[in-house]
């Protein structure tokens, strides 16, 4: 009943993002054949034990059947690990509704979040490099809501960039006027570890007036703050909330940006 009421409060379902659904056909096409493979040594071991017992006695029956039983037990372990992995992936999903989202993460963590309660969204793309080799891009996302722990997602969820774009398209129009209003009122705005106000920028307990900053840019996954006579400060993009709104705020208020 609680889940049904939460679905109704969020309105119609728009799209489902699920790591790997677990369907009945998977039982027939995957788990049943694997189960037969795991159990086949048991059947052969029973025949060997019976043959040894009827022809040579109890000791022979135990000795001849034991290796096959052990083989079956050893094969069952990776099957169990795979089954748990599939079960875990089946319980990782995000449902996008007209008025919010429902996020389910294993083992049984459900979050129901209306759009109005979303405070921020973060997204980062990383790629490992070694000499001339470059790995596939990896995505990380964070969803931050009022009075909730952050929800972190990665590429286990298919089409994660599309999901993040959908979230931003729903949330940013709600946050944009609030951010501009607070900025005009001279209040601090929080973008994760960064704080912005009319007077300047603050991070890690340090505060800088805008006149003390040469420029700001984004390069190789980091937000750089360049100072006249000091090493540039940098913050990983993945921990910055609503980075597009942050850049909009800086541009709209003519704060120096470079390659941003």
Residue, then its C-alpha position, 0 to 999 in steps of 0.5 A: x500500500x505504501x509503495x502504491x501511494x508513493x507511485x500515485x503521489x509522483x504521478x504517471x511513470x515516464x521511464x524505468x532505468x534498471x540495471x538488469x531485470x530478472x525475468x522468468x525466462x532467465x530461469x529457463x534460459x540461464x539458471x536451469x541449464x547452469x543448475x543442471x551442469x552443477x548437479x550432473x556430477x552429483x548424479x554421476x557420483x551417486x551412480x559411482x557410489x552405488x556401483x562401488x557399494x554393490x560390488x565392493x562394499x561400503x568403503x568403496x561406495x563412499x570413496x568412489x562417489x566423494x570426488x564427484x560430490x566435491x566437484x559439484x559443491x565446488x561448481x555450485x559456489x560460482x553459480x551462487x555468486x552469479x545468482x546473488x550478483x544478478x539478484x543485486x542488479x535486478x534490485x537496482x532501478x530508478x523510476x522517473x515519474x511526472x512529479x518525482x523519482x523512486x530510487x531502489x538500491x539493494x538490498x532493500x533501500x527505497x527513496x521516493x523524492x518529489x522534484x521539489x525536494x531535489x537540491x542538486x545533481x552531480x555528474x562526472x566522467x572519468x577515463x583511465x589512461x596508460x601510455x597510448x591506451x585509453x579506457x572506456x568512459x566511466x560515469x558517476x552521478x549523485x542525487x542530493x535531496x532535502x534531509x536525505x543521504x546522497x544517492x550515488x549511482x554509476x554505470x551499473x545503471x544503463x543509460x546513466x547520462x540520459x537519466x542525469x539529463x532527465x533529472x536536470x531537465x526536471x530540477x533545474x527550472x525549479x532551482x534556477x530562480x531560487x539560486x538567482x533570488x538568493x544571489x541577488x539577496x547577497x546570501x551564500x549559495x552552496x554547490x557542494x564544497x563550493x560556496x558562492x555569493x556576490x562578494x566572492x567564493x569560499x571553499x575548504x574554509x578559505x574565502x576569496x573576493x572576486x577581485x582576488x581571482x584571475x579566472x575560473x575554468x574546467x579541465x580534465x574533470x576539475x574545477x580550477x580557481x586561478x589566483x594571481x600569485x598562488x597555485x590554482x585551487x581545484x575541486x573534482x567536478x564530480x562533487x560539485x552540485x548543479x555545475x551547469x547552474x553554477x556556470x550560468x550564475x558566473x556568466x550571468x554576473x560577468x565573473x571571469x570564466x575561461x574554457x568553462 
